Amino acid sequence: MTSRPPELSARTILVGVDLGLPYFDSTLDELGQLAQTAGMEPVARLVCKRRAPDAALFVGTGKADEIKLLAQSLGAQEILFDQSLSPGQQRNLERCLEMPVNDRTFLILEIFAQRARSHEGKLQVELARLQYLSTRLVRRWSHLERQRGGIGTRGGPGETQIELDRRMIASHIKRTKEQLDKVKRQRQTQRKQRDRRGAFNISLIGYTNAGKSTLFNALVKARAYAADQLFATLDTTTRQLYLGDAGRSVSLSDTVGFIRDLPHGLVDAFQATLQEAVDADLLLHVVDASNPEFMLQIEQVQRVLLEIGADKVPQILVFNKVDAMPASRLPLQPADFFELDGQQTPRIFLSAQAGTGIAQLRAQLAQAAADAAVLAPGGLQSPVPSGAAS
């Protein structure tokens, strides 16, 4: 895996292979956004269809030759695939195309490595990066092919160096996991303290760039980094949110965004962060209502929630960015219900950027917190004003 400083821009060709699977992005728009976020400059997009990936080159010899000619004519410096490549396919493509070839998994790891700021975030990214790199060691040591082992050595060229590096990475992975376990224990202690205080915990979740951090800032008047780009923030931020209608404060956490085909290594590595969603009393599922593919994005988020064990946590759907929706799709009412996994789930339409709908969301959060206080051991801790919205 070859990293580049974020200020350098590589002319990149985007390649997508339609294998007949759902969620194929025929326009490669999301891959293009990811590439730009990572500091690349997409100069062409190429889409092809196959019944199954070619075992050696993923796209086959003919299409590989076409990619090579296109790259030469455009002066491209890198090829980026929308699907995950095996180490062998990646190595074969680089030899055939005579330039770096990377995949979607690498790209997401690259962005995470650039964006992680906290000690925990950096540890999580480093673990995922090491796990990804450990499967690709063979392509890192082609310069050792002429070397032979010592007396009694068996195996292929460069084997001693590869095994040494593999042991070093395995040791680094072990140390990083131990550090992350320590962070996880610290988070568990913090959660227990919140539970002892009877805190009501709300986590913001959603597809990347749905506007979670903007909504977080609007609710708690914080200054968390927010931008119109994928994975603008990775680190979990937690603040207290006072809800006047409920007469109490709740804990609000902004978590990392989800994305289609989120690498399993990242899901595993970010377990400590994603645990905020698992342990939440309520999830605010933020959706980019202006995106025509919002239904697919909702399904992807639900898939990750199922994977981490947070699929049973109650949700409120927040359809954000209504100010960017076309007039033909504007909602008839500010709040309703939406069928989610066979259940009617409360839904609110708002614009976190413009501030419209925030008051109604706060009222619904106050009602949820008040209902939870009534059901909690010991009963309601403070009276709920009659003005609390339903």
Buried (B, 14 or more C-beta within 10 A) or exposed (E): BEEBEBEEBBBBBBBBBBEEEEEBBEEBEBBBBBBBBBBBBBBBBBBBEBEEBBEBBBBBEEBBBBBBEBBEEEEBBBBBBBBBBBBBBBBBBBEBBEBBBBBBBBBBBBBBBBBBEBEBBBBBBBBBBBBBBBEBBBBBBEEBEEEEEEEEEEEEBBBBBBEEBEEEBEEBBEEBBEBBEEBBEEBEEEBEEBEEEEBBBBBBBBBBBBBBBBBBBBBBEBEBEBEEBBBBBBBBBBBEBEBEBBBBBBBBBBBBBBBBBBBEBBBBBBBBBBBBBBBBBBBBBBBBBBBEBBEBBBBBBBEBBEBBEBBEBEBBBBBBBBBBBEEEEEBEEBBBEBEBEEEEBBBBBBBBBEEBBBEBBBBBBBBBBBBBBEEEEEEBEEEBEEEBBE
